[in-house]
Amino acid sequence: MSRIGKLPIAIPAGVKVIYNAPEIKVEGPKGKLSRSVMDAVSVVVAEGQITVGRADDSTKSRAAHGLTRTLINNMVIGVSKGFETALEINGVGYRAEAKGNVLNLSLGYSHPINFELPAGISVEVDKMTKLKVIGIDKELVGQTAAKIRDFRGPEPYKGKGIKYADETILRKAGKTGKK
């Protein structure tokens, strides 16, 4: 039995869960999310908690058991609390500015980058060098943060570029001159 899959998911106050096979819908104060559930697992919503089980011990159902439980748990946390990922911009003249659902980035290229944010995602910019990607869908928040980071990833010599706030950049020594 999956250690993660067998744990029940507590439904917090203000969150409503509806399961009509094969789709589960979660509504909360921050918004609504829905996801299709695989046939290999069963979901039971009762008494303020969600339990995920599996019909048999086939490879497919064992693989889907813990994954399905984690995805549903992320949906419940997302509609009740939300998710955020912090990014930092390092470099002279590198800056960001949020205007509506467009993120304007100046990252040392000959042109500015105008990145249109997906629906359900917002970005807060602090001092033009610190970003917070905020949303209720954990997968979409992480994917958006990764796309923003890919515009100018951190380089190992001076550390210039966009990095996650908790990321450590392994620095390299530069060239040394002849002695």
Secondary structure, DSSP 4 states (H G I P E B T S, - for coil): --TTTTSPEE--TT-EEEEETTEEEEEETTEEEEEEPPTTEEEEEETTEEEEEESS--HHHHHHHHHHHHHHHHHHHHHHT-EEEEEEEESTT-EEEEETTEEEEE-SSSS-EEEEPPTTEEEEEETTTEEEEEES-HHHHHHHHHHHHHTSPPPTTT--EEEETT--PPP--------
